[in-house]
């Protein structure tokens, strides 16, 4: 079963592990810093209650900027990334954000 859930700082280790096994963008310290930024929301895609994808978005005035987006390698090319991106877009359309960071 697929579900989407916001992540809090308690799950920072899971974020770091997923990042390390995918795009290796941030260190643990950088993940901590990201969670501490104002306007940041970290959201996970779960498959059978296990995190298979994450996005990090930051609200800056009237724009939603995507700072991070990744899906675990073994789950790629199955539509999970598209599913998570569609969720992200739909969520921010609901609150009338017309723009995503370019």
C-alpha positions as CSV (number, residue, x, y, z in Angstrom):
1,X,0.0,0.0,0.0
2,X,1.2,3.5,-0.9
3,X,0.8,6.5,1.4
4,X,2.3,9.9,1.9
5,X,3.2,11.4,5.2
6,X,5.1,14.5,6.5
7,X,8.3,13.7,8.3
8,X,9.6,15.3,11.4
9,X,13.2,15.7,12.7
10,X,13.0,12.4,14.5
11,X,13.3,10.7,11.1
12,X,16.4,12.5,10.1
13,X,18.4,9.3,10.0
14,X,16.0,7.7,7.5
15,X,16.3,10.8,5.3
16,X,20.0,10.7,5.4
17,X,20.0,6.9,4.6
18,X,17.8,7.4,1.6
19,X,19.9,10.3,0.4
20,X,23.1,8.3,0.8
21,X,21.7,5.5,-1.3
22,X,20.4,7.7,-4.0
23,X,21.8,11.1,-4.9
24,X,24.1,11.8,-2.0
25,X,23.2,15.5,-1.8
26,X,23.4,16.3,1.9
27,X,25.4,15.2,5.0
28,X,23.6,14.5,8.3
29,X,24.5,18.1,9.4
30,X,22.9,19.5,6.2
31,X,19.8,17.5,6.7
32,X,19.6,18.9,10.3
33,X,20.0,22.4,8.9
34,X,17.3,21.8,6.3
35,X,14.8,20.7,9.0
36,X,15.6,23.8,10.9
37,X,14.9,26.3,8.1
38,X,11.8,28.4,8.3
39,X,9.1,27.3,5.9
40,X,10.5,23.8,5.2
41,X,8.3,20.8,4.9
42,X,9.7,17.2,4.5
43,X,7.4,14.7,3.0
44,X,7.8,10.9,2.5
45,X,6.3,8.4,0.1
46,X,5.8,5.1,1.9
47,X,5.3,1.6,0.4
48,X,4.2,-1.0,3.0
49,X,5.1,1.6,5.7
50,X,8.7,1.9,4.5
51,X,10.1,5.2,3.1
52,X,10.8,4.9,-0.6
53,X,10.9,8.5,-1.5
54,X,11.3,12.0,0.0
55,X,10.8,15.6,-1.1
56,X,11.8,18.7,0.7
57,X,10.0,21.9,-0.2
58,X,10.5,25.4,1.3
59,X,7.9,28.2,1.2
60,X,9.5,31.5,0.3
61,X,6.9,34.3,0.3
62,X,4.5,33.0,-2.4
63,X,6.7,30.3,-4.0
64,X,7.2,26.7,-3.2
65,X,10.9,25.8,-3.9
66,X,11.8,22.1,-4.2
67,X,15.1,21.6,-2.4
68,X,15.2,17.8,-2.6
69,X,13.4,15.0,-4.4
70,X,14.5,11.4,-4.6
71,X,13.1,7.9,-4.9
72,X,15.0,4.7,-3.8
73,X,16.7,3.1,-6.8
74,X,14.8,-0.2,-6.7
75,X,11.5,1.7,-6.9
76,X,12.3,3.9,-9.8
77,X,10.7,3.6,-13.3
78,X,7.5,2.4,-11.7
79,X,5.6,5.7,-11.4
80,X,6.4,6.4,-7.8
81,X,8.3,9.6,-8.5
82,X,5.5,10.8,-10.7
83,X,3.0,10.0,-8.0
84,X,5.0,11.9,-5.4
85,X,5.5,14.9,-7.7
86,X,1.8,15.0,-8.6
87,X,1.0,15.0,-4.9
88,X,3.4,17.9,-4.3
89,X,2.0,19.9,-7.1
90,X,-1.6,19.3,-6.1
91,X,-0.9,20.2,-2.4
92,X,0.6,23.6,-3.3
93,X,-2.1,24.3,-5.9
94,X,-4.7,23.9,-3.1
95,X,-3.1,26.8,-1.3
96,X,-2.7,28.9,-4.4
97,X,1.0,28.8,-5.1
98,X,1.3,29.6,-8.7
99,X,5.0,29.0,-8.9
100,X,7.5,26.3,-8.0
101,X,11.2,27.2,-7.8
102,X,12.9,27.2,-11.2
